[in-house]
Structures are given as C-alpha cells and as structure tokens.
Amino acid sequence: MNAPLTDTRINVMVVDDSAVVRGFIVRMLESDPRIAVAATCSNGQMAIAQAARRALDVIVLDIEMPVMSGLEALPKLLGVNPNARIVMASTLTQRNAAISLEALALGATDYIAKPVSNKLSAAEDFRRELIEKVVTLGTHRKPALQQQRPGIVPAKKAAAVALRVVKPSRPKIIAIGSSTGGPQALLTLLRDLPPGVDCPIVITQHMPATFTTVLAQHIARAAGRPCREAAQGAEIRPGEIALAPGDFHFEVARSGGACLALISQTPPENFCRPAVDPLFRSVAKAYGSDACGIVLTGMGGDGCAGARELVAAGAPLIAQDEATSVVWGMPGAVAQAGLCSAILPLSSIANHLANLFGSAK
C-alpha cells in the first residue's frame, strides 16, 4: 500500500508479516489526519528497499518476521533512512521484551506492545498509544505540523528557564520518572552513579508488564547494584533500586526507618499505569525535603503534578535537558513550570548527584 507523501503529514511505514496486523495498524494510523501511511511491508528486507526510496518520519517495525527479522533490519533501515524514528512492535513475551530493549540500544526510538486481547478497550488503548507515539516522534521533522497542533507551545530553551535555589543536602531517597527514551537514559544514569550515592532509588518508567521484569534485570547489570520490580510491602534498602512493575502504580511509605513499596491497580493517571505522579506524591509525603526527584526523557506531562508536591516539600528536582532527551515532554513540562533546581545533560546528572552526597555534612 502506498500513499502520496505530503509536506505536513507524518509519513509512516508499517512492517509486519501478518496482513491482519498490518491492516489493523494502518486503519488506526489513517484515522488520524496528521498521519499518512506511505508504505507497508511484510518483512525486513522489503522494508529496507522501501525505506531507501522514501523520506520516512516513523517506521513501525515488527520483531518476528520471515526472511529478515525486525532486529536484523533495524541497523539497515537506519542506514538508508537515518532520520526516521523506529518504533518496535511486539507481543508481550520476555523474549520479545529483551529483543525490544536490545533494539533500543541499537538505535530504535521506542516500542509498543501489541494488544493481547480482543476487548474494545484494549484496542482503543493501543490506538491512542500508537498515534501519540507516531505523532510525537514524527514532529521532529515536521515543524509546520507542530505549529498546527492546538495546545502545543514551542519549548523554552533550558537557558531561559528560571531555576530554583535549593540548599545542597544528602538525599535519603531518589525518585526517577521516565518514558520515551527512558530505558537507555536509565541505564546510562545508573551505570554512572558512584557507590557513594547509596540511598534507595525508586523508578517509574512507562512500560508494560513483562517489559519491566526484563528492564530491572538490565538495570541491575548496568548499575552493579540490586534492582527489582517493586512488590507490595517489600523493603527498599539503601543501595537498592526498585522499579514500578508494569500495569501497577508504585508508591512508597516509611515505617520506622524503613522504606516500603506499595503497589496498586488504581485507575491510570495521565493515561498511564504505572504513572510517575503517584510515586512522586508518595515520596514527597514520606520524605519531604530529604528526597530528590529526577525527570528524564519522555512524552507528555506525567510527573509534573507530583513534582510540584516534591518541590513544595523542599526537595530538589533535576530535569534532563532538551538536547539529550529523545522527547522533551516530561522534563520540559517541569522545566517550564519553574520547578527545577537543575536542568542537565544526561551525562552530567550522575555527577550532580554525587556532589549532593559529597557536600553533605
């Protein structure tokens, strides 16, 4: 299937070996007037040939295909169409979760889990997530489209954003929120943390179940410290990392001197479960000014409301800067709201945290 390319619509190629799935995804994409489906393919080899002839904005790429898999095709697609953003589409298995995370390390921008049921709500959730990802990622080459989207305000440059002045202190907990681009950002940040940053670290990354299990394993290897999905009532000890499990909100509470994990399936917030706001709110309530919040790359504004509560409690808040973010949605929201005590390149955040710990009296 081919569609004429336009100057303003986001040009997408859908690659999946199932004709039924291709049609399902194409119909969803074409329901949004901002998107043009430029081509469809049934395997990676065909996709490379198409990508070489077209200026694509986004490629939705299946993992398991005959002739050439998505993982095999990924570097070749980026070679012939380096400006395209690639979204890996996979079923929810641990194997596919591991492959998706490998794909992110190889240059894919994001991933999306195919719906596992025929329920109308599952299909609608998938449609909303798919269109949000495609439109957000596609606008990096479509400034004219961005100007046409209602409610979109051009991001302020970090240098023009006012920073809060916070007295340096040694945090007793670090809370991190992230979304699009977050898995690689988390691995980079946590790998660079020195052992002296030894308080509990709690994380909400927008990610489905199964994927978070695999991400926790990757983080543990990269960080050289224990990382597990949070479990109800489990203690999170100094030097350990707890990650929100997919499809559960993650909060913390204090009991004596211990930090305990609380998980729930209360309604999604900002269309997300897990969402960053519940974690930040709970950390603000439990730790106040003894906490430190970090907002990494991600689309949307999840985390901003919770960050307000952290800041109101006196905690410092760090945002990843626009230049190093895959999408400056979440960090941009807290920056533009004037909540940040620092806006830093990803590579500088670990050192900033180390200074907080080193400056403690």
Stockholm file with secondary structure:
# STOCKHOLM 1.0

chainA/1-361         MNAPLTDTRINVMVVDDSAVVRGFIVRMLESDPRIAVAATCSNGQMAIAQAARRALDVIVLDIEMPVMSGLEALPKLLGVNPNARIVMASTLTQRNAAISLEALALGATDYIAKPVSNKLSAAEDFRRELIEKVVTLGTHRKPALQQQRPGIVPAKKAAAVALRVVKPSRPKIIAIGSSTGGPQALLTLLRDLPPGVDCPIVITQHMPATFTTVLAQHIARAAGRPCREAAQGAEIRPGEIALAPGDFHFEVARSGGACLALISQTPPENFCRPAVDPLFRSVAKAYGSDACGIVLTGMGGDGCAGARELVAAGAPLIAQDEATSVVWGMPGAVAQAGLCSAILPLSSIANHLANLFGSAK
#=GR chainA/1-361 SS CCCCCCSSSEEEEEECSCHHHHHHHHHHHHTSTTEEEEEEESSHHHHHHHHTTSCCSEEEEESSCSSSCHHHHHHHHHHHSTTCEEEEEECSCHHHHHHHHHHHHHTCCEEEECCSSCCHHHHHHHHHHHHHHHHHHHGGGCHHHHHHSTTCCCCCCGGGSCCCCCCCCCCSEEEEEECTTHHHHHHHHHHHCCTTCCSCEEEEECCCTTHHHHHHHHHHHHHTSCEEECCTTCBCCTTCEEECCTTSEEEEEEETTEEEEEEECCCCBTTBSSCHHHHHHHHHHHHGGGEEEEECSBSSCTTHHHHHHHHHTTCCEEEECTTTCSCBSHHHHHHHTTCCSEEECHHHHHHHHHHHHHTCC
#=GC SS_cons         CCCCCCSSSEEEEEECSCHHHHHHHHHHHHTSTTEEEEEEESSHHHHHHHHTTSCCSEEEEESSCSSSCHHHHHHHHHHHSTTCEEEEEECSCHHHHHHHHHHHHHTCCEEEECCSSCCHHHHHHHHHHHHHHHHHHHGGGCHHHHHHSTTCCCCCCGGGSCCCCCCCCCCSEEEEEECTTHHHHHHHHHHHCCTTCCSCEEEEECCCTTHHHHHHHHHHHHHTSCEEECCTTCBCCTTCEEECCTTSEEEEEEETTEEEEEEECCCCBTTBSSCHHHHHHHHHHHHGGGEEEEECSBSSCTTHHHHHHHHHTTCCEEEECTTTCSCBSHHHHHHHTTCCSEEECHHHHHHHHHHHHHTCC
//
